[in-house]
Amino acid sequence: MSGRDTGRRLGAADIGEGLGERATLVQFSSAFCQPCRATRRILADVAGMVPGVAHVEIDAEEHLALVRELRVEKTPTVLVLDASGRVVRRAAGQPRRADVIAALGEAV
């Protein structure tokens, strides 16, 4: 999880679900994306381990306006949001579990 973001804030209206109490892992996926499945498992596991962290998966093809606004160029792309919905980190491709946990450190 290497990239820093602009600090754009996302809310429930943007991502379709409520934010986590401490942080939210937002995953942009597509139907035939093999790494998206592994990313889903990693993020769900991390969210289950860390209290107050939610995992939200968004179908990129169904949310093209948001994809364009956030400049999501490939799937999976993962955004780490802090408690207020501010994007603090982003990464494209399948992340490593340790990198996700480290990125959460910036958000909580």
C-alpha positions as CSV (number, residue, x, y, z in Angstrom):
1,M,0.0,0.0,0.0
2,S,2.3,2.6,-1.2
3,G,0.4,5.6,-2.7
4,R,-0.8,8.5,-0.7
5,D,-3.9,10.2,-1.9
6,T,-5.3,13.7,-2.1
7,G,-7.4,13.5,1.1
8,R,-10.7,13.3,-0.7
9,R,-13.5,12.3,1.7
10,L,-15.9,9.5,0.9
11,G,-19.2,8.8,2.7
12,A,-21.9,6.2,2.8
13,A,-23.6,7.9,-0.2
14,D,-20.4,7.4,-2.2
15,I,-19.5,3.8,-1.3
16,G,-23.0,2.4,-0.7
17,E,-22.3,1.4,2.9
18,G,-21.5,3.0,6.2
19,L,-17.9,3.8,7.2
20,G,-16.1,1.8,9.8
21,E,-15.8,3.3,13.2
22,R,-12.0,3.6,13.0
23,A,-11.2,3.0,9.3
24,T,-12.7,1.6,6.0
25,L,-11.0,-0.5,3.4
26,V,-12.6,0.2,0.0
27,Q,-11.9,-2.3,-2.7
28,F,-12.8,-1.6,-6.4
29,S,-13.3,-4.9,-8.2
30,S,-14.5,-6.3,-11.5
31,A,-16.3,-9.5,-12.3
32,F,-13.5,-11.4,-14.0
33,C,-10.6,-10.1,-11.9
34,Q,-8.8,-13.1,-10.4
35,P,-6.6,-10.9,-8.0
36,C,-9.8,-9.3,-6.7
37,R,-10.9,-12.5,-5.1
38,A,-7.7,-12.9,-3.2
39,T,-7.8,-9.2,-2.3
40,R,-11.4,-9.6,-1.0
41,R,-10.2,-12.4,1.4
42,I,-7.2,-10.4,2.6
43,L,-9.2,-7.3,3.3
44,A,-12.1,-9.2,5.0
45,D,-9.6,-11.0,7.2
46,V,-7.9,-7.8,8.2
47,A,-11.2,-6.0,8.8
48,G,-12.2,-9.0,11.0
49,M,-9.0,-8.8,13.0
50,V,-9.0,-5.0,13.7
51,P,-11.9,-3.7,15.7
52,G,-13.7,-0.7,14.1
53,V,-12.5,-1.5,10.6
54,A,-15.0,-2.1,7.7
55,H,-14.4,-3.7,4.3
56,V,-16.5,-2.4,1.4
57,E,-16.2,-3.9,-2.1
58,I,-17.4,-1.8,-5.1
59,D,-18.1,-3.1,-8.5
60,A,-16.1,-0.8,-10.7
61,E,-18.2,-1.4,-13.8
62,E,-21.4,-0.4,-11.9
63,H,-19.9,2.8,-10.4
64,L,-18.0,4.4,-13.4
65,A,-18.5,8.0,-12.2
66,L,-16.8,7.3,-8.9
67,V,-14.1,5.2,-10.7
68,R,-13.4,8.2,-13.0
69,E,-13.5,10.7,-10.2
70,L,-11.0,8.7,-8.1
71,R,-8.9,7.8,-11.1
72,V,-9.1,4.0,-10.5
73,E,-7.3,2.6,-13.5
74,K,-7.2,-1.1,-12.7
75,T,-8.8,-3.7,-10.4
76,P,-8.3,-4.4,-7.7
77,T,-7.6,-0.9,-6.3
78,V,-7.8,-0.5,-2.6
79,L,-8.4,2.8,-0.7
80,V,-7.8,3.2,3.0
81,L,-10.2,5.7,4.6
82,D,-9.9,7.1,8.1
83,A,-12.9,7.4,10.4
84,S,-14.1,10.6,8.7
85,G,-13.9,9.0,5.2
86,R,-10.7,10.8,4.1
87,V,-8.6,8.7,1.7
88,V,-5.2,8.3,3.3
89,R,-3.7,5.5,1.2
90,R,-4.3,3.8,-2.0
91,A,-2.8,0.9,-4.0
92,A,-3.5,-0.9,-7.2
93,G,-3.1,-4.6,-7.5
94,Q,-3.3,-7.4,-4.9
95,P,-1.9,-6.1,-1.6
96,R,0.0,-8.1,1.0
97,R,-1.7,-8.5,4.3
98,A,1.2,-6.8,6.2
99,D,1.0,-3.8,3.9
100,V,-2.8,-3.5,4.6
101,I,-2.2,-3.6,8.3
102,A,0.6,-1.0,8.1
103,A,-1.6,1.3,6.0
104,L,-4.3,1.0,8.6
105,G,-1.8,2.5,11.1
106,E,-2.1,5.8,9.2
107,A,-5.9,5.8,9.3
108,V,-6.6,4.9,12.9
